[in-house]
């Protein structure tokens, strides 16, 4: 799960990413925790946090990309080669 926010460009550093939530209860808890961490991060950096929602998708199994090369360019854009 990753929070959607136009002002938090580095979601992992802001605590706005949660992994391995299993089921609705864990996902709800992860969302609430991520929002709290992101708000604390933003306040500590003088940013007014804007949380528009969350992106939720299933985790890929381990080694799902073992037959591919994944590259990240300097802008942080993923490329599947």
N, C-alpha and C positions, 0 to 999 in steps of 0.2 A: 504494500500500500504506500502510495506517495501522495502527500498533500499537494493540492493545486493552489499556487500562490504566485501572483505576478511580481511580488517584491522579494521573495526568497529564492534567489537564483541557485544557491547551493543547498539543496534540500537535505542531503545527508548530514552536512555540518550543522544544519539548523535543527536536526532531530526530527525532520519531517518525513522520514522513511521508516517503515516497519516491515519486517520479513517474518515468514513462517507463522502467520496467524491462522489458526485452524478453527473454523466455525464462526458463527455470528458473534458469539460472546467475546472471543479473543479478538476478532476484527474490530468490534466496538471499543474494547479496551485499548487496543493499539491506536485507533483513531484518536481517542480522547487523550492518550498519553502523548501522541505526536503533536496534537494541537497545543497542549500545555508546554511541551519542550520548544516548539517553534515560537510561541508567544514569548517565552522567557528569553530565547535567543535573540529575537527581534528587539525586545526591550533593552537587552544588554548592549545592543549595537545601535541604539537610537533610531530604530526603524519601526514604523507603525505596521504591524503584521496584518495582512489581508489573507484570509483563508477562504477560498472559493469552493472547496470540496476536496475530494480525494479520488485518485485513480486506483482501482483495485483490479488485480489480475492474478491468475494462478502462477505459482512458482514453476519454473522449468525444472525437469529432473536434472540431477547432477550429470555433468558432461554432455548436456544437450547440444553443445556446439563443438564437440570434439572433431568433427569433420569440416569445420569452417575456420576461417581466420576473421576475427573481429578486430577492427582498427578504430581508434578514436582520434579524430583530427584535433587541431589546436582549439577549435571552437567547442569541443566536447560532443561532436556529432558522431554517432555510431555508423559505421559502414560495414556491410556484410560482403566480404570478398570471396 
